[in-house]
Amino acid sequence: GSERLDANVVPGGGLDAQGAPQPWVAARLDAALRRDADTAFYLVLSRGTTHRPAPVDADGFGVDEAAASARYLQERGVAPSRILMEAWSLDTIGNAAFARLFHAELRGWRRVHVVTSDFHLARTEAIFRWMFALPPLRGVAPHLTFEASEDRGLSTEQRKARRQKEAASLELFERTTALDIATLDQL
């Protein structure tokens, strides 16, 4: 089989009006679940986004994307003790920063696998590779691998629009952030 993963990391990507993961996020989680036998922990990411308010639960509290993803995994048989949440970030750079600083480094993870939608993969990989290489490192940076999941629930036009937005965001990241920030202190 595959090598054992310390963590199977799944970025958030939006919730529906009922507070459940959007179809393309469910596809990410389903892809991660296919490697369950090789996965020590799942790390689900994201508080939400600045672009729209979070859906609310029955008590009127906002639903974090990480909590919705954790619930999805738990409903499919993953023990809660194997699900870790990063519910602070509001974007992909925050996803990577908090995954590294609050989870990977503190736990000494050596093998980290990131699963995200096909439309989101290029930017996610660039950001995670950059974030996990920023000095100073405590110990050794983990080996990162990446996997694209299907863009489930998106029309051809929506996929095209997402890809264009991601390409523009990746170019901006490479032109600004990745050049301007070279250490954790600068971050």
C-alpha positions in Angstrom: 0.0 0.0 0.0 0.9 3.7 0.2 3.2 5.1 2.8 1.6 6.0 6.1 0.6 9.7 6.3 0.9 11.7 9.5 -1.9 13.9 8.2 -4.3 14.1 5.3 -5.0 17.8 5.0 -8.2 19.1 3.5 -8.7 22.9 2.9 -12.2 24.4 3.3 -13.9 25.7 0.2 -17.3 26.9 1.2 -20.5 25.7 2.9 -24.1 25.5 1.7 -27.0 27.4 3.3 -27.5 24.4 5.7 -23.8 24.6 6.9 -22.7 21.4 5.0 -19.6 21.3 2.8 -20.2 22.4 -0.8 -20.1 19.4 -3.3 -16.5 20.2 -4.4 -15.4 20.2 -0.7 -17.2 16.9 -0.1 -15.2 15.5 -3.1 -12.0 16.6 -1.3 -13.1 14.8 1.8 -14.1 11.7 -0.1 -10.7 11.6 -1.8 -9.0 11.9 1.6 -11.2 9.1 3.0 -10.0 6.8 0.2 -6.6 6.9 1.9 -8.0 6.2 5.4 -6.0 3.0 6.0 -2.8 5.0 5.5 -3.9 8.1 7.5 -3.0 8.8 11.1 -4.9 12.1 11.3 -7.2 14.3 9.2 -6.6 18.0 9.5 -9.5 20.0 8.2 -8.9 23.6 7.6 -10.7 27.0 7.7 -13.0 29.2 9.7 -14.6 30.5 6.5 -14.1 33.3 4.1 -14.2 37.1 4.2 -16.3 37.1 1.0 -19.6 36.0 2.6 -21.0 35.5 6.1 -21.0 32.0 7.5 -24.2 30.0 7.6 -25.7 29.7 11.1 -26.7 26.7 13.1 -30.1 26.1 14.8 -28.9 28.3 17.7 -27.8 31.2 15.5 -24.0 30.6 15.8 -21.8 30.7 12.7 -20.7 27.3 11.3 -16.9 27.0 10.8 -15.9 25.2 7.6 -13.5 23.0 9.6 -16.3 21.9 11.9 -18.5 21.1 9.0 -15.7 19.0 7.4 -15.0 17.3 10.7 -18.7 16.4 11.0 -18.7 15.0 7.4 -15.7 12.7 8.2 -17.2 11.6 11.5 -20.5 10.7 9.8 -18.5 8.5 7.6 -16.9 6.6 10.4 -13.7 8.5 11.2 -13.1 8.5 15.0 -13.2 12.1 16.4 -9.7 11.5 18.0 -8.3 11.3 14.4 -9.8 14.6 13.3 -8.0 17.8 13.9 -9.4 21.2 13.1 -7.7 24.5 12.1 -10.6 27.0 12.4 -8.7 30.3 12.4 -7.8 30.8 8.8 -9.8 32.8 6.2 -7.7 32.1 3.1 -5.3 29.6 1.7 -2.2 31.3 3.1 -3.8 31.2 6.5 -4.6 27.5 5.9 -1.0 26.7 5.2 0.4 28.9 8.0 -1.8 27.5 10.8 -1.4 23.9 9.4 2.3 24.3 9.8 2.6 26.4 13.0 -0.2 24.9 15.1 -0.1 21.3 13.9 2.7 19.9 11.7 5.7 21.5 13.6 4.2 20.9 17.1 3.4 17.3 16.3 6.7 16.5 14.4 4.8 15.4 11.3 7.0 13.9 8.5 4.5 13.1 5.8 1.7 15.5 5.0 -0.8 14.9 2.1 -2.9 17.8 0.9 -6.2 17.1 -1.0 -8.0 19.9 -2.8 -10.1 20.5 -5.8 -8.5 20.3 -9.2 -9.2 24.0 -9.8 -7.5 24.9 -6.5 -4.5 22.6 -6.6 -1.8 24.7 -8.4 -2.2 27.7 -6.0 -2.6 25.5 -2.9 0.6 23.5 -3.7 2.6 26.7 -4.4 1.4 28.2 -1.1 1.9 25.1 1.0 5.4 24.4 -0.4 6.4 28.1 0.2 4.9 28.1 3.8 6.5 24.9 4.9 9.9 26.0 3.6 10.0 29.4 5.4 12.8 29.5 8.0 13.3 29.1 10.8 12.3 25.4 10.9 11.8 23.5 14.1 13.1 20.1 13.2 12.7 19.0 9.6 10.0 20.2 7.2 7.6 17.3 6.4 7.5 15.7 3.0 4.5 17.3 1.2 2.4 15.5 -1.4 -0.7 16.8 -3.2 -3.8 15.3 -4.8 -6.5 16.8 -7.0 -10.1 15.9 -6.3 -12.9 16.3 -8.7 -14.6 19.7 -9.1 -17.9 18.1 -8.2 -21.0 20.2 -8.4 -19.5 22.9 -10.7 -20.7 23.6 -14.2 -18.2 23.8 -17.1 -18.6 27.6 -16.9 -18.1 27.7 -13.2 -15.0 25.5 -13.4 -13.5 27.8 -16.1 -14.2 30.9 -14.0 -12.6 29.2 -10.9 -9.5 28.3 -12.9 -9.1 31.8 -14.2 -9.5 33.3 -10.7 -7.1 30.8 -9.3 -4.5 31.5 -12.0 -4.7 35.2 -11.3 -4.4 34.7 -7.6 -1.4 32.4 -8.0 0.3 35.0 -10.2 -0.4 37.7 -7.6 1.0 35.4 -4.8 4.2 34.6 -6.8 4.7 38.3 -7.7 4.1 39.7 -4.2 3.8 37.6 -1.1 6.3 34.9 -2.1 8.9 37.5 -2.9 8.2 39.9 0.0 8.1 37.3 2.8 11.1 35.0 3.2 11.0 34.1 6.9 8.5 33.3 9.6 9.4 36.6 11.3 8.3 38.5 8.2 5.1 36.5 8.0 
